[in-house]
């Protein structure tokens, strides 16, 4: 895995004991009083959404392993994977299809929202929390 610099607004995957645990967005990074240490404000992308500020070395922000409460942790910057595009997208001369004008005399149907259907709430859901700060 090649490491790359991680900056504010980057998405990171947090590993806990080599297991992917959560995604977070780096909201802010500011210097600590100690050289090469930084305050990193993370917005955890889970429900409920919450944030936390960790104090980390620069190398830890960029992917080096560290420990928190005796547990191995690591941040990995998330990069959008390259997509293969079909031939249709590679052709710059794509023709725009003409659409016939709509006949105003045809009544439009009322859109139906997905949430309009009556459904019973899920009974077997569990609340899962991060183990950070716990022994």
TARARA-V796058 format. One record per residue. N is the residue number from 1. RES is the residue in one letter. PSI is psi as a letter, one per 40 degrees, with the letter a starting at -180 (none if undefined). OMEGA is omega in degrees with one decimal (* if undefined). D_FIRST is the distance of its C-alpha to the first C-alpha in whole Angstrom. Layout:
{{N RES PSI OMEGA D_FIRST} {N RES PSI OMEGA D_FIRST}}
This chain:
{{1 X h 177.1 0} {2 X h -177.8 4} {3 X i 176.0 6} {4 X i -179.9 10} {5 X i 179.7 13} {6 X h -175.0 14} {7 X i 174.0 18} {8 X i -179.7 21} {9 X e 173.5 21} {10 X i 174.0 17} {11 X h 177.6 17} {12 X i 172.1 14} {13 X h -177.4 14} {14 X h 177.1 15} {15 X h 177.8 14} {16 X h -176.7 17} {17 X f 178.1 17} {18 X e 177.4 14} {19 X h 176.3 16} {20 X h -173.4 15} {21 X d -174.0 18} {22 X i 171.5 19} {23 X i 176.1 18} {24 X i 173.1 20} {25 X h 176.6 20} {26 X h -177.5 21} {27 X d -177.9 24} {28 X i 171.5 25} {29 X h 175.6 24} {30 X i -174.8 26} {31 X i 172.7 27} {32 X i 176.9 28} {33 X d 179.4 31} {34 X h 179.2 29} {35 X i 178.1 27} {36 X e 172.1 23} {37 X i -175.1 24} {38 X i 169.9 24} {39 X h -178.5 25} {40 X h 177.2 23} {41 X h -178.1 25} {42 X h 171.6 23} {43 X h -178.4 24} {44 X h -176.3 23} {45 X g -179.9 24} {46 X i 176.2 26} {47 X h -7.3 29} {48 X i 179.1 31} {49 X h 175.6 29} {50 X i -179.3 29} {51 X i 176.4 27} {52 X i 176.3 27} {53 X h 177.9 26} {54 X i 174.2 24} {55 X h -173.1 24} {56 X i 170.6 21} {57 X i 178.1 20} {58 X d -179.7 18} {59 X d 179.1 15} {60 X d 178.5 15} {61 X d -177.2 15} {62 X e 170.2 12} {63 X e 178.0 10} {64 X i -179.7 11} {65 X i 176.1 13} {66 X i 177.1 17} {67 X i 176.2 20} {68 X h -176.9 22} {69 X f -179.6 26} {70 X e -179.6 24} {71 X i 179.8 22} {72 X h -178.8 18} {73 X i 177.1 16} {74 X i 173.2 13} {75 X h 176.9 13} {76 X h 179.3 10} {77 X h 179.6 11} {78 X h 179.1 12} {79 X h 179.9 12} {80 X h -179.2 15} {81 X i 176.5 14} {82 X i 177.4 16} {83 X i 172.7 20} {84 X h 179.8 22} {85 X i 178.2 25} {86 X i -178.7 28} {87 X d -179.0 31} {88 X d -176.6 33} {89 X d -177.5 30} {90 X e -176.0 30} {91 X h -179.0 34} {92 X d -177.5 35} {93 X f -179.0 39} {94 X h 179.5 38} {95 X h 174.0 42} {96 X h 179.1 42} {97 X i 177.1 44} {98 X h 178.4 47} {99 X h 178.3 48} {100 X i 178.3 52} {101 X i -178.7 53} {102 X i 176.7 53} {103 X h -176.6 57} {104 X e -179.1 58} {105 X e 179.1 60} {106 X h -179.0 58} {107 X h 177.4 57} {108 X i 178.2 53} {109 X i 176.4 52} {110 X h 179.4 51} {111 X i 179.8 47} {112 X h 178.2 46} {113 X i 179.9 43} {114 X d -176.5 41} {115 X e -179.4 42} {116 X d -178.4 46} {117 X h 178.1 46} {118 X h 178.5 47} {119 X i 178.9 45} {120 X i 178.3 45} {121 X i -179.2 42} {122 X h -175.4 40} {123 X e -173.4 41} {124 X e -179.4 38} {125 X i 178.1 36} {126 X i 173.9 34} {127 X h 179.7 33} {128 X h -179.8 29} {129 X i 178.2 28} {130 X i -179.7 26} {131 X e -177.8 26} {132 X h 176.3 26} {133 X e 178.9 28} {134 X i 179.3 30} {135 X none * 30}}
